[in-house]
C-alpha cells in the first residue's frame, strides 16, 4: 500500500472532560429526592450565582475571541486567548440546578467555542508544518492526515500523532507502529516502508 489516511486524534482531554460534564448535567435532571430550588440551602444560591457569573465571563471571552479572529489580532495572542477559554470551560461545574440562563449552559458555550478551537488548532498546525524544510507533497499529505511511503518518523507523527504501541518485528527487525483500525506502519532505517491494514474475516 502506497499511502494511507486515518482520522487524527483530537484533544482527548478536552473531549473526555466535556463529555463527563455534559453527562453529569443530564443525569441530574429529575433525580428522585432532589429538593425544589426554594427548599435548598440558601448558601447554594450564592454558589449558583458565582457559577453563572463565571459562565457569563466565558461567554464574553468567546465573543472577544470571535472579534479577535475577525480583526486580525496576532495569532499568538489568539492562541493564548483560546487556551485560556478552554481551561475555564474545563473547570466549570455542571449547572445541576438549572440556575443559569440557557445561553450560558455548558452545551451552548461548547457549541460556540468548539468550532473556534478547532479552527485555531488547525491553523496552528498548518503554521507549524509550514516552517518545516520538508518536500511540499509531504506537507500536503500531513495536513490531509495522510501518511506515505518514505516518510520519516517525525513526519508520520505529525500526520497521525503518536502510535498506540511500538514493536520490533522478529524476522526483519523493522520497527512496527500500531494505530487504531488496526493499521500497522513499518519503518526501516528511519523511513516508512510498509503500510498494512489486515482484512477482518467474518464467520
N, C-alpha and C positions, 0 to 999 in steps of 0.2 A: 504494500500500500504506500503511495507516494505522499499523501498528505492526510490530515485529519483535523476535525474540529469537535469541540465539546464545550458545553456551557462553562464559563468561568464561575468559580465560587465567589459569591458576593461577600459582603461583610457578615459573617456568620454571627458574630457577637451582636451586631445591630439587629439582625432579623430575629434571633432567638430571644433577645430581651424584649423586643416589640411584641412577639407572639405571646410570651408569658404574661405581659401586662394586659394585652387585649383579652386573653382567656380569663384572667383573674377578674377583669371588669365584667365580662359576660356572665360568668357563673355566679357573680354576686347578686344578680338581679333575681328578686323573688326568693331569697334564701329563707327557708322556714324559720320562724322565731326572730327574724330581724325586726328591731324596733322601728316604728314610724319615726320620721325625722323629728317631730315635735317632742317625742319621748326620750330621745337620746341625750347623752351627757352634753350639756351646753358647751363644754370645752371643745367638743368635736366641731362646733361651728367655727371656732377660731382657726382650727386646723384646716377645715374645708376652705375657709376664706383665703388662707395663705396658699393653699394648693391652687385655687382658681387664679390668684394673683400671679403665681409662677407660670401658669398656662397662658395667661394673657401676655405676660412678658415674652414668652417664647413666640407667641403669635406675632407680636410686634417685631421681634428679631427676624422672623421668616419674611415679613413684609419688607424689612430693611435689606435682607439678603436678595430678594427679588429685585429691588431697586438698584442694588449694587451691581447685579449682573447686567441690568439694562443700561446702566450709565458708564460701563467700562471701568469700574473700580479695579485697581491692580489685583491680579489673580491670587497672589499670595494672601492678600487681605481677605478675599472671598473665601479661600480655603480655610483660613483661621476662623472666620465667622461661621462657616458651615460646621466645622468641627465642634465649636462651642455649642451650637444649637443641638447637634446630635448628642452631646454629653448631657445637656439639660433634659432632653426628651427621655433619655435612658434612665434618668434619676426620678422621673415622675412616678408617683404612686397612683394606682387605679382610683378613679373617682367613683367608688362603690355607692356613695350616697346620691349620685347624680346631682351634686350641688352646683356644678359649673355649667355655664351655657354650652349648648351643643357645638358651637363653632370653635370651642377650645377643648373639645374631647380629644383623647389620645388618638382616636381613629382619624379625626378631622385634621389634627396637627400633622399626623403622619402623611395623610393624603396630600397635604400642601408641601411638606418638606421633602419627602422621599424622591419625587422627580428632580428636584433641585440637587439633592445629594448625589443621585446617580449621574446627573449631567456634569456636575463638578468633578466627581470621581473619574468619569470618562475623559474629561478634558485634561485632568491632571495626568492621567496615564498617557494620553496622546503626547503631551509635552515631554514627559519623561522618556518615552520611546524615541521621540524626535531628536533628542540630544545624543543618541547612540550612533556610533560610526558603523552601523550595520548596513548591509545592502538594502535598497529600497523595498524589494519584494519581500524581504524578511520582516521589515517593519509593518508592511501592509498585512501580511499573514498574522502577525502578532495582534494587531489592532482588530482583526476579524476573528480572533480567538482560534486560529488555526496553527497547527504545527506541521513542519515539512522536513523531509529527509535532508540531513546536512546541518540542521540547526544545532547550536551548542546547548549545553545545559542551561545557561543563563537565558538564552532566547526561549527555550521551551518553558522555563519557569515564568517568564514574562507573559507568555501566551496563555498558559493553563494554570499557573500557580504551582504550589508545592505538591508533589505526589503523595498518595496515601502511604506508600512504603517504597523502599529501595532495596533491591536484592542483587545478587551476583549469580548469573547462570552457571550451572555446574560444568558444562562442557566448553562452551565458547568463552566463558568468563566475561560476557557482556554485562553491563550494568542494566538492570531491569527496573523501570519506574512503573508503578501501578497507579492508575487513575480509575475513577468510577466508570461503570459500564459493564464489565471491566474493560479498560483499554491498557495495553502494555506497550511501553516505549523502550527500545533497546539502544544503548549507546556503546560505541567502540571508539577508543582514542578521543573521547570527549565530544563526539558528534553523533547525532541521531541517525541510526542505520535502518531501523525497522519499526513500523507501527502495526500493532496486531490487536484485532478485536475478535476474540473467539466467538464462533457462532453457537448460540444456545440451542440445544436439542430439546424437543418436546416429545414426551411419551404419547 
